[in-house]
Amino acid sequence: MRILKRVSQLFLRREGKTFHSTMWTKDFLFKVHPSVSQAVAQNKPVVALESTIITHGMPYPHNLSTAKEVEAIVRDEGATPATVGVIEGEICVGLSSEELEHLARSKSPLKVSRRDLPYVISK
């Protein structure tokens, strides 16, 4: 938990300000869902979830229903789900229902690891 909190602070804080939706500087683009930002600010648990199962693990509509079920389980256990994905060049932490749907219906999504982020964001 300490590691997640520290990483979240590094991403969500800049010059003492907390960003509740999008942080954008000249060389950094990062979007954090308001529920995730609020949970971190209130020192509540956040569970990071990969979007790979949505885009590569299952066919539509099973991928979408599974993603929503997993997020519901995380909420039921008292934590905030933060599904991570790259949408239109933005690293998104915590996805809306529309963003989950977008990823679930994507025909040719890229599987992205840390090393691929610069390429994917630039495209």
Rosetta blueprint (number, residue, H / E / L):
1 M L
2 R H
3 I H
4 L H
5 K H
6 R H
7 V H
8 S H
9 Q H
10 L H
11 F H
12 L H
13 R E
14 R E
15 E L
16 G L
17 K E
18 T E
19 F L
20 H L
21 S L
22 T E
23 M E
24 W E
25 T E
26 K L
27 D L
28 F E
29 L E
30 F E
31 K E
32 V E
33 H L
34 P H
35 S H
36 V H
37 S H
38 Q H
39 A H
40 V H
41 A H
42 Q L
43 N L
44 K L
45 P L
46 V E
47 V E
48 A E
49 L E
50 E E
51 S L
52 T H
53 I H
54 I H
55 T H
56 H H
57 G H
58 M L
59 P L
60 Y L
61 P L
62 H H
63 N H
64 L H
65 S H
66 T H
67 A H
68 K H
69 E H
70 V H
71 E H
72 A H
73 I H
74 V H
75 R H
76 D H
77 E L
78 G L
79 A L
80 T E
81 P E
82 A E
83 T E
84 V E
85 G E
86 V E
87 I E
88 E L
89 G L
90 E E
91 I E
92 C E
93 V E
94 G L
95 L L
96 S L
97 S H
98 E H
99 E H
100 L H
101 E H
102 H H
103 L H
104 A H
105 R H
106 S L
107 K L
108 S L
109 P L
110 L L
111 K L
112 V L
113 S L
114 R H
115 R H
116 D H
117 L H
118 P H
119 Y H
120 V H
121 I H
122 S H
123 K L
